[in-house]
Amino acid sequence: MPASSIDNTLLEIAHRRVIISLFQTVLLCFLVSLNVSGQLESQTGSLLHKKIESWYDIKIDSQILSTLYSLKQPKDAAYQFALPVPVDLNPGNSGIIYQSGEEKVWEIGIRSKNAKSLGLILQPFKIPAGGYVYIYDSSGKIIRGAFTSENNYSSEILPTMPVPGEELILEYHYPDKESWHNTIGITQVSHDFLGIFDIEGSKDGRYGLSQSCNRDINCQAGLPYAVEKGAVCRLIIRGVELCSGVLVNNTDQENRGLLITAQHCITNQNDADKTIFVFNYESPWCSGPDGRVSHSLSGSVLRSTNSNVDFSIVELNTFPPYIYKPYLAGWDVTGSTPASSVAIHHPMGDVKKISIDNDPPVSSTFNAMPTNTEWKILQWDVGTTEGGSSGSPLFDQNKKVVGILTGGEAVCGRSVNDYFVKLSACYNYSNLLWEQVKGWIDPAVTGVKTLTGRDPYAPNVLTSDTLYNIAKSETRSANIYTAPKNGYSTGFNSDSLIMYAEFFNNSQAREISEVWINIAKSIFVDLSDSVRIYIFGDGSVPGTVLASRKALISESKDSFLLKYDFNKTISVNSNFYVGWRLNYGTMASTEPRQFAVFHSQDRILPSKNSAWFNDGKGWKTFLQHPSIPMSVSLDVKVISVTNSKLNRIDYMKQLNADFKVYPIPTRDRIMISSEKSTDNMEIFLYDITGQIVFHRKIGKFLPGEIPVDLTFLKSGLYLLHLKTNNSSETHKVLINR
């Protein structure tokens, strides 16, 4: 790409932040429709990973990259980590198409010298049913996808997470009977010049880029915000810039993915279409290793934006699924001065951090903003903010959002003068819906100035369960071999045992959301050393692989509870196994390699054993262990739920509901009526924070009605959950006195 073209691109980036015209914004608010899927990847089809014979080369002047790398970026702008390179690539003009069974495959290799990572903007993206796309680095270590027709949006745009290195490969598989025409194209390649997405997540990569005084959210200082942190995510905008944002609750208590960030982060619908929202990017423990970036969603609809007070509200194309553990933050638009403040953010795109000011902020003015529309942090007592923190929320002492980061001067060693636009200023700064916050966070037109946060999946907690085979009273241990043998009986050892599994007796349909493995010993030789965790189906030995996912051994440590999910819940209807396989790619001069798991005490009786190992010849019980035969259970817990689907409390009317709830609204009580007989009926009533405020077991219920006294509750919106042997329903209850 010629240097002049790069210069023009940089000029366009520098001057692109303009106010959206009234006509454009009206169209966005009233004509743009939501799609029902996000950047949720599925394990679909097969990855071929053929050798690339010819590469599409991106040529960028190294002097420009050097200049960008050394540029000091201001905090009141999105943090640029990559250079966007416009391209026009599709199966008709690049790459190769070949037949593979009953499908055709478009394969293209893209290379950009000295890139730390490469990302793509796919446009159009409207692939047919049965089609799927994989994107991966040339070594095949990092794979994005499969992206399927469930990732089709009304915008026909799909931004994708970068893959590390200077080469990437895209495979588009589509049914033989279909045509590729107008289904896929590449309009942009993002050349990462900072190393935000380095291979395997070492401290020289994306992790650890922020300044040393920043405090991880999972340190002691962040523990009080263990719930609220679920509302904060990292934004990757147009594949080249980084910011932060926060999900917020609304007075209708609707489960909507409304996210507030700075207007200088997301300016227009093009930005909203091409933004990836990354949840739960955190170090697993305080000052620990890099975190996972697999909880991501693509695309959004711009709902409101205002450059005068520097905010934008978007609605995510997909509401974050249960496995992401999202939270809808509460807010306060009274304009009252907080007694203390907390910011949760992603400085420099790093793992989630927390900054704390134990003193009240002051009203102030920042740059050309209206007078006194900003909260000024005089000095942070813990941490700071940096580029990439823009758009992050400022929480008050009640854990409600009161501001959004606009800019400032704070750095480590001089963490002073940061500015957050007041949410109260954004609330009704304009009377126009598309230039205000009010109409989106108070759609019920209640006029309330504060609202508590809410866990949108609180009702699902009712159906959650923890499965385990070791009682709390049992002793846990880890057996070490004696010389001349070495290793652990449940880890890497001289018997060459590297694969283990734990059996779970299960007689009902459930969805596995997480697996917790209690690690006794964790030592890696190379950062790429890993363990692949599996869920196996039922059988006399571990059977069909229902799900698998790789975890780096560096993500765990001695005496650590490794919590791992599969980016979606995994359905099981009968017995199953949880297993893992060790993968050490490097030999060591001595034998420090290890990933050992705690197990129960020896129970002696064969019937009490639930642990398995694989010696390369097949699965065997721990009674047949070659060095330390025992009857044990491995210390593994399985977290499950019987319903991970979001209860759409914004549209609670159910066509086939067994129960009627009235009157709504009410003053003092509600009536629950049904014309059906049911067994084991339970009534749960939640407040907007997800706390149970009323619970009653009915047992057998005959046709009729049940009164529920509500005089002990305050006015407000509540969630009524009715559960029987054969049904589960949720209704809104509004108390208005």
N, C-alpha and C positions, 0 to 999 in steps of 0.2 A: 504494500500500500504506500503510495507516494507520501513524502513528508508534508506536502501542501495539504493533502487530504486529511492527514492527522491533525494538522494545525486548525483546519476548518472544523473538525470534529470537536477539538478542545474548546474552540471559540463558541461552538454551539452549546456545549455543556455549561460554559461559564455564564451564558446569557439566556439560558432556556427557562429560568424561573420567572414566569409571568403569571398574572392573574387570569384565570379562566373566564372567558366571556360569559355573559348572562345566558346567551343562547346555548352555548355548549353545556353549561352546568344544568340548565333545565332539562336538556336531553338526557344527561347522565342520571339525574334524579328520577326521571319519570319514564325513560324509554329503555334503559339498560336492564336486562333481566339477569337474575342469578342462575348460575349452573349448580348442579347438585354434587359436584365432585371437586377434589383438590389434587395437590401433588402427592396423592397417596399412591405409593408404588405397590404393585402386585407381583407375585411370583407366577408369571405366565409364560407359556411357550418355552423355547430353548434358545440359549445364547450360543451362537456358532463360533465367534471369535476366530475368524479366518485371518491368515496373514495378509496384511495390507501391502499391495505391490506399488501403489501410487498414492501420494498424499497431496491434499490441497494445502498449499503453503501460504501462511499469512506473513507478510513482510512489513516489519515496523522498524523505523529508524531508532537505533539503540540510544542515540543522544536524547531523543524525546522521552524514552522510558527512564533514562537516568535522571532527567529533569523532574519528571513526575515523582520518581522515587524519593528525591531529596526535597520535594516541595513541602513546606509547613502548611498543613491544612487547618483552616479556622474551624472553631466548634459550631459556628452558626451556619454551617453548610453540611450537606451529606458527605460522609467520609468516602472518598474515591479510592478504590483498591485495584481497579482494572480499567483498561482502555477498551471502549467499544469499537469494534471493527465491522462496519456494514458489509454484508455479503448477500448474494442471491444464489443460493444453492438448493437444488431439488433433484429428484431422480432423473429428470430429463436432461440435465446439463452437467452433472458431476457424479463422481463415484461409479459404482457398478451395480447392475441388477442381475441376480441369478436365481435359478430355481432351486428350491429345497423342499422336497416332498410335495405337499399340496399347497405350498405357499411360495410367494416370491419374496426376495430380500433385497432391499436397497442398502448398500454398505458404503460408507464414506469415511475416510481418515482425514483429520484436520490437524495441522501442525503449525505452531508458532514458536519460533526459536526464543529460548530463555523465559518462556512463560512459566510462572509458578503453578498456575492452574488455568484451565480453559472452561468457559461456560457458553451455553447456547441459548438463543431466543428462537423458538420454533414458531414459524408463522408462514402459512396457515398450519393449524394443527386440528384436524377434524377427521381422524382416522376411523375406518369402518369397524364394526363389530368383528371380532376375530383378529384384528390387527394389533400389533404391539411394538414398542420402541425400547431398545436398550442403548445406553450411552456409557462408555467406560474408558479408562485409561489404557494405554497400549500394553501394559503388563497384565491387565485383567484383574488387578487387585481391588480397584474401586469401581463399583457398578451402580449406575443410576437406572431405575426402572424395575420392572417393565411399566411403561406408560401405555394405557389402553384407551378405548373409547370412553371409559369413565372419566378420563382427564380432558375430554373435549369441553370447551367453554363457548359461550355465545360470542366471545371476542375472537375465537379461533387463534388464540395465542397461548403458548406454554413456555414460560421461562424455566430453565432447569438448573439444578444445583451444579456448580463446577466440579470437575474432576481434576485431581492433582497432576502436575507435569505439563510438558509442552506438546503432548500428543493426546488426541482423543479419537474414539471410533464410535460412530452411530450405526446401529442396525435397525432398519424398519422392516418388520415382517408383516405382510398383508396377504389375505386369501388370494389364491390363484385367479379366481373368477372376478376379483375386484381390480380397479385401476388405481394407480397412485396419483393420478391427476387431481390437483387442487386439494390433496389430503395432507401434504406435509411439505415444509420448506424451512430453510435456515436463513434468517435475515440478519443475524448478528453473532459474531464470535467475540467473547470477552476475554481479553488477554490480562491475566492477573500479574501485576508487576510487584506486588508487595509480599506475596506468599501467604495470603489469607487461608488458602486451602492446601496446605502442604501435605505430603503423603504421610499417612498414619498418625497425624496429629502430634508431632513432637513439639517441644517448647520453642523450637526454631521456626515452627510453622504458625498457624493461626493462633494457637494457644500461647499465652504469655506475651502477646504484642503490647498489651496495655502496660502502663507504668506500675512500678513495684508497690506503690502505696495502696493500690486498689485492693479491695477485700472481696474474696469469693462469697457468693450468696450462701454457700453451705458452710461458712465459718460461723463461729458463735454469734457474731453480730447479726447474721442473717436469719438465725433460727426463728425469731418472732414473726418473720415474714414468710414462713414456709408455705403458707396457703396463698398469700397475695402474689408471690413470685410467679405463680402459674398464669397470671394475667399478662406478664411481660414477655415480649419476644424480640428476636433480632430480625431486621428487615434487610433483604438484599434487593436493591432497586435497580431495575434494568440491567442486571448482571454486573454492575460496575460500582455501585455505591452501597454504603452501610449506614443504617440508623437503628433506632429502637422504637418500640410502640407498646401500647397497653390496651387490652380488651376491657370494656366497661359494661356495667349493668345498665338496665333501663327500667323505667317505672311501670311498663307493661309486664316486666319480668319475663320478657320474651327471650328465648334462646337464639340470639342473633350475634354474629361475630362482628360487632361494632368495635373498631379499633381506632384510637386516637394517636396521632403522631404529629410531628412538626410539618408545616406547609412547605418548608424548604427541603423536606425529605420526599414527600409525595405531593406533587404540584397539580397534576392533571390525570385524566383517565388513562393516558398512555403509561404513566408511571404506575398507576394502580393495577393495570393489566399485567405489567411486567415485574411485579414485586413478589418475592418468595418470603413467606413468614415462617421463621424457624423457632419452634418452641423447645423449652427444656435444654437449651445448650448451656450446660453447667458442668463444672468439674465435680466428679462424684463425691469428693470430700474436700475439706478446707485445704487450700494450696496443693491440691492434688493434680492429676494429669488432665489432659484434654478431655472434653466431653463429646457426646454423640450429636450429630446434626441431622438425624434421620426423621425427626418429627417436624416435617415441613409441609406447608400448603402453598399452592400457587394461585396468584391472581385475586383481584378484589374489584369492587365497584366503588367509585368515588361518590360519597354521599354529601359531603360538605367540605368547603375549603375557604380560607380567608387569609390572604397575605398580610393584611393589616395587623392581625394578632397571631399570625404564624401557627395555624393549626390546620389539620385535615382529618376528616373522619372517613374511613373506608369500611365497607362490609365485606368480609372474606367470602370468596366464592363457595367455600366449604366451611361449615362449623367444625371446629377441632373435635376429633373423635374422642371417645372415652379414654383410649389408651394414652392420649396426650395430657390428661389431667388438667384441662384448662380451668381458669377461674375468671369470673366477670367482676372486675374491681368495683368497689363502691366509690362514691364521689361526694364532694362538698363544694357547692358554688355560692356559699354565703358571702365569701370574701373575707371571712374572719381570719385573723392572723394565726397560723399554726403555732403551737407551743414548741414544737420540734419538727424536724423534717427528715425524710428518707427518700433517696433516689435509687431505683433498681434499673440497671442499664447494661449495655454491651459496649464498653469503651474499646475503640479500635476494632470492633467486631469480635472481641475476646469473649470468653465464657462469662456468664452472667455475674455481675458485681453489685455490691451495695455500698452506698455512701450515706453517712449519717451526720446531721447537724443537730446538736442538742439544744441549740438556741433558736428563738423565733427568727424567721426571715423578715425582711423589711420590704415595704412597697417601694417600687423603683421603676425606672424607665430604661429600656435597653435600645440602643441604636435609634432608629426612626419610629419605634413603636409608640402607640398612644401613651400619654402620661400615666404613670403608676399602674400599668397593666401587667407588671412583672413582679414575681416574688424573687428577691435578691438574697441568695445565700451569702452571708458575709464571710464565713469560713467553714469548711467541712471539718468536723472532728474526726471522722473516719473516711478514708478514701478521697476520691476526686471524680471528675468526669473528663471525657476526652472526645475527640472526633469519633463518631459512631454511637455516642450516647445521645445524640440529638433525637428529640421526640420521646424520650423516656419520661415516665411519670414521676411527679413529686408527691409523696404520700405525707399526710399530716399525722399527728400523734394518735388519731383514731383509725389509721390505716385506710384512709380515703384519699383518692386522687384530688389534688388541689392545683396542680400545675403541670406543664409540659415543657421540657428543656428546649430553650431557644438558642442559647449560646453562653459565652462567658470567658473568664480568664483562668479558671482554676487549673492547676497542674500540681503534681506531687512536689512537695517542698514549699509550695505557695498556693494552697488550695483555697483561694478566695474569689469572690465576685462571680458566682454563677447565676444565670437568670432563667427563670421558668415563667412562661406566660401563665397568668392566672386563669384557671378554668372558669372562674366567675366572670372574667373579661370575655372569654370565648363564648360563654353561655348564651347571651343575648346581645352581643355586640352589633348584630344586624337583625333586622326584622325578616330577612329572607331565609327560608329553610336551608338553602344550599350555601349560606354563609354564616351559619350559627351552629352551636352545639345543642341548644335547648330542644329543638324539635326532634332530635334523634335520641337523646337520653331521657327525655320526658314525653314520650309519645302519648301517654295517658292524660296529658295536660293536667297533672295534679298540682303543679306549682310548687312541689316540694323542692327544697334547696339542698337536701342531703339524702343519700341513698346508700344502704348497706350493700356490700359485695355479696356474691352468690356463687355457689358451686352448681353449675348447670346439671351435673350428674348426681346430685345428692340423692334422688330417689333410687338410683341404681345401687347405692350402698346397701339397701335392704336385701338385695339378692346376692351380695358378695359373700365369699367364704374363703377360708384358708385351709388347705389340705397339708398334712404333715404326718410323718410316721414315727417321729421321736417325741416322746412326752416331755413336758417341761422339767419333770423330776429326774429324767435320765441324764447320766453323765455323758458328755461329748469328748471325744479324743481324736488323735491322729497318730497312727502307728508308724514309727520310723524303722526302717530295716537296720539290722546289725551287720557289721563287717563280716565277710568281704562284700556283702550286698549293700546297695545304697538306694535311697529314695524313700517314698511313702507308699503305704499299701493302697491309698486312694489317690495317687498322683503319678508323676513321672518316676519310674524306678528301673532297677536292673533286670526286672522280669519283662521289660518292654511293654508294660500295660499302659496304654494311653487313652483308653476309652472306657467310660463308666456309665451306669444308668441306675435310676431308682424307680421302683414300681409303685403305682398308685391305684388302689382299689376304688373304683368309681362306678356308681350305678345310676347316675342321672345325667341329663343333658346340661352342660355348662360351657362357658367360654373362659379359656385361660387368658388372663390379662398380664400376669407377671410370673416369673420364676425367681425365687430367692435361693441362692446357694451360699452356704456358710464356708468361707475359704479359710483353711488352716494355715496354708503357706503359699505365697505367691512370689516367684522370682522369674524375671524374664532376662534373656540374654540380649535379644534384639527387640527394638520397638515393634517389629512386625510379628513377633511371637503371639500366638492367639489360641483361643479355645472356641470351638464351634459348639453351640448349645442346641440340643434337639428336643423335640417332643415326638415320641414314637407312639404309634397306635397299639391297640391291644394284641396279645398273642402270648404263646408260651414263653417267648423271648421277645425283646424289643422288636416291634414290627415295622410297619410302613412309617416313613418320615412324614409327619403332619406339618412340621415347621422346623426351620433351622435358622440360626443367625450367628454371625461371628462376633466375639468379644475379644478385645485385646487384653492380654494378660496384664499389661500396664494399667488397666482400668480397675484392678483389684489390688489388695494388699493383705498382709497377714492379719488373721482374726477379723475379717471384713465380710459383711453380708452383701454379696453381689446381687443387685436387683436388675433383672433384665427382661425386656419385653420383645415382641416380634413385630412391632409397628402396627399390629392389629391383634384383636382377640382371636384365639384359636379354639374352634369348636371341638368338643369331645362328647361322646355319648356313652362311653363305657370305660373300662380300665385303660390306663395309658402309662407310659414311662417318660421320665425326664432324664436326658443323658447329655454327655459332652465328650468331645474328642480334642486332645491336646495337639498343638501344631507348633513345634519348635523348628525354625528353619536354619538355625545356626548351632553348631557344636560348640562346646565350651572346653577350656583347658582342664578345668576340674568338672564337677557335675553339679552346678548350682540350679539347673533348670528344674522348675517346680510349679505345680498348680494342684495342691492337695486339698481335699475337702474333709471337714470333720465328719465323724460317724458316731453312731451310738455305741454303748458298751456291748460287749459280746453277750448275746442273749441265749447262747448255747443251743436252744431248740431250733431245728431246721425250719419249722413252720413260722418262726419269727423273723426270718430273713427276708428283706425286700431289696437288697443291693445286688448289682450285677457288674461284671466287667467283661471286656472283650480282649482276648489274647491274640487276635489276628486270625484265629481258626474258627471263632464263633463266640456267642454269648454264653457265659457261665455264671452261676450264682457265687456269692462270696464264700459259700461253704467249700468251694473248689479253688479258692485263692492259692496260687503256687507257693507262697511264702508264709502268709498269715491267714489261714482259713478261719472264718468267723461267721456267726449269724448276726447280721447287723442291718441297720438302715443308714443311708447316707443323709446328711443334714441338709435336706432340700425342702423348701416350702413352695406351694403352688397357690397363687392368688387367683380366684376365679369369680365370675359373676354369671348369673343365669339370664341377664338381659343387659347388653351393653348399648342398646339402641337409645338414642336421645329421646326422652319424653318431650314432645313438642308442646310445651306448656303455652306457647303463643297461640296455638290453635287446638284448644283442649276438647272441643266438641267431638265426641266419638260416635260414629254412625251406628255401631253395634254395641254400645255401652250397656252393661247389665244394670247400672245404677243411675239414678237421677239425684242431683244435689241441688237444693233450693232452700230459701231464696238467695239469689246472688245479685247485688250485694245484700248483706245482712247486718243487723245490729248486734244481736245477742246469741243467736243459735242458727244452726242449719239442720235440715232434714235430709237423711239418706234413705232413699226408697228403691225398692226393686220388686218386680213381679215374679222373680225366680227364687227357687230354694238354693242355698249354697252352703258348703261346709267349710269350717275353719276360716271364717272371715276375720280379717284384721283391719283396723283403721289407724292410719298414721297421718298426722298433720305436721307440716314443716313450716317454719318461718322462712323469710327470704334469704337467710344465711345458710339454710340447709339443716338447721337444728330441729330435732323432733320436739314439738311443744305439746303433743297429745298422742297417746297410744292406747288402744283398747282392743281386746280380743273378744269376739262375739261368739265364736264357735259355729253352731248350726244357725242359719238365718232363714226364716220362713218368709214368704211374700208379705210385705208390709213396709214399715218405715221406722227409722231409728233417729231420735233427736240427739244432737250433740251440742252441749252448752259451751258457748264461746265467751261468756262474760268476763273470764279471767284474762283474755287476750286484748292487746292494744289494737287500735285501728290499723289496717294495712292489708297487704296481699299475702295469702298463705297458699300452700300446696297440699291438697288432700290426696292421699294415696290409699286406694282400696285394694286389698289383696285377698283372693280366695284360692281354693285348690285348682280352679279352672280359669281364673281370669286375674288381670292386674290392670287397674285403671287409675288415671290421675286427673284431678279436677282442680280448677281455680276456686279459691274462696276469698272474697273481698269483704272485710269488715269495715263498715263505714258508720261512725257514730257522730 
